[in-house]
Amino acid sequence: MAAAIQAVYVRGREERQTPKLHVVYRIEIQAHVRSWQMWRRYSEFAELHTELVKSTGSPPPAPLPPKNSLAILKGPFKNESAMIDQRQAGLEAYLRAIIGAKEEKWRECYAFREFLGVPVGKQMPASGSSSTMQFSSASWLDEHLELQSRIRDVRADINRRDTLSDRGDVGASHTANVQAKKKLAEVLSRVRILTQGLQELGMSGMAEGELQRRTDMVARIQDECEKLGRILTVARQTSRANSSGAPPGAFTTVSLAPESDRAALLGSNKPAARVFGAALKKPQETKQTRPLDDHGLLQLQKVQMEQQDTQLSQLTAILQRQRHLGEAIGAELQLHNEMLDDLSDNVDRVGGKLSNAKKQLNRLG
């Protein structure tokens, strides 16, 4: 999750009275999708520094600004403004050095992610535990991006399994399949937590349109997981030829029905072909397929089919949403028609009363 952070700034501060007079600094965090802010005081920075050194065994790249011996908050705040400005700049340099460091051990530390308010979704609750994460609107989207990355890893393991199976390496293929199953199980567990977090965001006042959009996002991930689960349960037929005495990894050819049987079934001796009024053209090589071998073409076809499945899932979600909107519009129109019928009845009733009143006036005249 910490890798999703693009920039960190310390761009403001406040003087607070409770529990006693102190200064808090406003930290602005910019991620790939959203931005948010956290308020931290200097003592919390010091605790973070201690925890980072303890967890990683070495201090971060930039030093933490020292605690000034002068009591900053005992006098008027404005008299210590320059000193606090200097500390604020030092705290920003400290955080940005961790984000920009080549080594990830400091920014991947649990204490650092918690300090910046980044969701610690990678640390899953123990099995049997009912505890869930607390998501903000931005951290929920970051967790969604992380799950999409994990799904891509599962697909990569499946492709590697198939490649190894085609080469006849049954043991390595089985290992890749087991790894893919483990990753998929973790994704499914995190999807449940993501769904619970979305429900909590909905109860906390998230707009209905945004809530529906994120519900569709979760539904697409669940569909992807279901497809991957079906793929993982289908055993590759690498030992298909073993029953015929062929070497492991070999594939036997399937015997076709004789032409006489085909003619009896189809009622014609014409060869089976696609006839749409024009002769079939020989497939043409493209720049994309020319450098690929058979395995490469197979992988390219699988990638294109997965892209089509993803687009179809997105289209399905859009159509479902359009259907819900159509049903809501239909219900609204029905309500308006009922209101118009009531209005028409009221107009007729008032018209009748006016006619009676006019007749009474004519009698009096």
Buried (B, 14 or more C-beta within 10 A) or exposed (E): BBBBBEEBBBEEBEEBEEEEEBBBBBBBBBBEBBEBEBEBBBEBBBBBBEBBBEBBEEEBBBEBBEEEEEEBBEEEBEEBEEEBEEBBEBBBBBBBBBBEBEEEBBBBBBBBBEBBBBBBBBEEEEEEEEEBBEBBBBBBBBBBBBBBEBBEBBBEBBBBBBBBBBEBBBEBBBBBBEBBBEBBEBBBEBBEBBBBBBEBBBEEEBEEEEBBEBBBBBBBBBBBBEBBBEBBEEEBEBBEBEEEEEEEBBEEEEEEEEEEEBEEEEEEEEEEEEEEEEEEEEEEEEEEEEEBEEEEEBBEEBEEEBEEEBEEBBEBBEEEBEEEEEEEEEEEEEEEEEEEEEEEEEEEEEEEEEEEEEEEEEEEE
